[in-house]
């Protein structure tokens, strides 16, 4: 029996090594695909659960908005208008009386840069019924006013601090006058009084 093997036209191939290498690569890709598929299915089910919770919360919000509209309609009736106005006036007085100047200055003290001082401070309620502080400050440089805003942003008592305006200090000196606005969140009521 005679075998004609011409290696020049048909080179020898080790098919087993080829299938081991490529089979391992394909197997790893299949495992990775399976893992990604599991994550995708889990994310899809979690998203479905979240959509259901959002829809449920939206229904509750719609119900509360409907109740609020009905209550507002009752308050807007001519018979109840004077009572509503009186209660709003009294609530405003109570909120103004509840404002503690001492607490505000205690909360401002740690955030004030050393080369800056408060010229005026005006608390008021904004459209969202949050306590807003409008402060006019004076400093040697603009950097001190910017530092105050950064410190207020890092504080738990001041939110959304913003440098509204700035200009030369009074008397035309080298100082800077600035206006800073921030939402004020009062500290806890259980502070120890000395």
C-alpha positions in Angstrom: 0.0 0.0 0.0 1.4 3.3 -1.1 0.5 6.7 0.3 1.2 9.8 -1.7 1.6 12.8 0.6 2.6 16.0 -1.1 3.2 18.5 1.6 3.9 21.3 -0.9 0.2 21.4 -2.1 -1.6 20.2 1.0 0.2 21.2 4.2 -0.4 19.3 7.3 -3.0 20.8 9.6 -3.5 19.9 13.3 -7.3 20.1 13.4 -7.4 19.1 17.0 -5.4 22.2 18.1 -7.5 24.4 15.9 -10.8 23.2 17.5 -9.3 23.4 21.0 -8.3 27.1 20.5 -11.4 28.3 18.7 -13.7 26.1 20.8 -12.3 27.7 24.0 -12.8 31.2 22.5 -16.3 30.4 21.4 -17.1 28.9 24.7 -15.9 32.0 26.6 -17.9 34.2 24.3 -21.0 32.1 24.9 -20.6 32.2 28.7 -20.1 36.0 28.5 -23.2 36.3 26.4 -25.2 34.2 28.9 -24.0 36.4 31.8 -24.9 39.6 29.9 -28.3 38.1 29.0 -29.0 37.3 32.7 -28.1 40.9 33.6 -30.3 42.3 30.8 -33.3 40.1 32.0 -32.8 41.1 35.6 -32.6 44.8 34.6 -35.7 44.5 32.5 -37.7 42.9 35.4 -36.4 45.5 37.8 -37.4 48.3 35.4 -40.8 46.8 35.1 -41.1 46.8 38.9 -40.0 50.4 39.0 -42.5 51.4 36.3 -45.2 49.7 38.3 -44.2 51.6 41.5 -43.9 54.9 39.6 -47.4 54.4 38.2 -48.8 53.6 41.6 -47.1 56.7 43.1 -48.4 58.8 40.2 -52.0 57.6 40.9 -51.5 58.6 44.6 -50.2 62.0 43.5 -53.2 62.5 41.2 -55.6 61.6 44.0 -53.9 64.0 46.3 -53.9 66.7 43.7 -57.7 66.1 43.1 -58.3 66.4 46.9 -56.3 69.5 47.0 -58.2 71.1 44.1 -61.5 70.2 45.8 -60.3 71.7 49.1 -59.0 74.8 47.3 -62.4 75.2 45.6 -64.1 75.1 49.1 -61.7 77.7 50.4 -62.2 79.9 47.3 -66.0 80.1 47.9 -67.1 83.6 48.9 -68.4 82.4 52.2 -65.0 81.0 53.2 -62.7 83.6 51.6 -62.4 85.7 54.8 -61.5 82.7 56.9 -58.9 81.6 54.4 -57.3 85.1 54.3 -57.3 85.3 58.1 -55.7 81.8 58.4 -53.0 82.8 55.8 -52.3 86.0 57.7 -52.0 84.1 61.0 -49.9 81.4 59.5 -47.5 84.0 58.1 -47.2 85.6 61.5 -46.5 82.3 63.1 -43.8 81.5 60.5 -42.2 84.9 61.1 -42.3 84.5 64.8 -40.8 81.0 64.5 -37.7 82.4 62.7 -34.8 82.5 65.1 -32.2 85.2 64.4 -29.9 83.7 66.9 -30.0 80.3 65.2 -29.3 81.8 61.8 -26.3 83.6 63.1 -25.1 80.5 64.9 -25.4 78.6 61.6 -23.7 81.4 59.6 -20.7 81.7 61.9 -18.9 78.5 60.8 -19.3 79.3 57.1 -18.2 82.9 57.2 -14.7 83.6 55.8 -12.6 85.8 58.2 -12.3 88.8 55.8 -16.1 89.1 55.1 -19.0 90.6 57.1 -22.7 90.7 56.7 -24.1 94.1 56.0 -27.8 93.1 55.8 -29.8 89.9 56.1 -33.4 89.6 55.0 -35.4 86.3 55.5 -38.4 85.7 53.3 -40.5 82.8 52.0 -40.1 81.9 48.3 -42.7 80.5 45.9 -42.1 77.0 47.3 -42.7 78.2 50.8 -39.1 77.7 51.7 -37.1 80.2 54.0 -34.8 82.2 51.7 -32.1 84.4 53.0 -31.0 87.5 51.0 -27.7 88.7 52.3 -25.6 91.7 51.4 -22.0 91.2 52.4 -18.8 93.2 52.2 -15.3 91.9 51.7 -11.8 92.9 50.8 -11.9 90.8 47.6 -14.3 89.0 45.4 -12.7 85.7 46.4 -14.1 86.0 49.9 -17.7 86.3 48.6 -17.1 83.3 46.3 -15.6 81.4 49.3 -18.7 82.1 51.3 -20.9 80.7 48.6 -18.8 77.5 48.4 -18.8 77.1 52.2 -22.6 77.6 52.2 -23.0 74.9 49.5 -21.1 72.4 51.8 -23.2 73.3 54.8 -26.3 71.3 55.8 -28.1 74.5 56.7 -27.8 76.4 53.4 -29.0 75.1 50.0 -28.6 76.5 46.6 -26.3 79.3 47.6 -25.8 81.8 44.7 -23.8 84.9 44.2 -26.5 87.2 42.7 -24.6 90.4 42.2 -21.4 92.1 43.1 -19.9 95.6 42.8 -17.5 98.0 44.4 -17.8 98.6 48.1 -19.3 101.7 49.6 -17.1 104.8 49.4 -15.4 103.7 46.2 -12.7 101.8 48.1 -11.0 98.6 47.1 -13.6 96.5 48.9 -16.3 94.4 47.2 -20.0 94.4 48.0 -22.0 91.3 47.0 -25.5 89.9 47.3 -25.9 86.2 48.2 -29.1 84.3 48.1 -29.6 80.9 49.8 -32.4 78.6 51.0 -32.1 78.3 54.8 -32.8 75.0 56.6 -32.9 75.5 60.3 -30.8 73.3 62.6 -32.3 70.7 64.9 -34.5 72.0 67.7 -32.7 69.8 70.3 -29.6 71.9 70.6 -28.3 72.2 74.1 -28.8 75.7 75.4 -26.2 77.1 77.8 
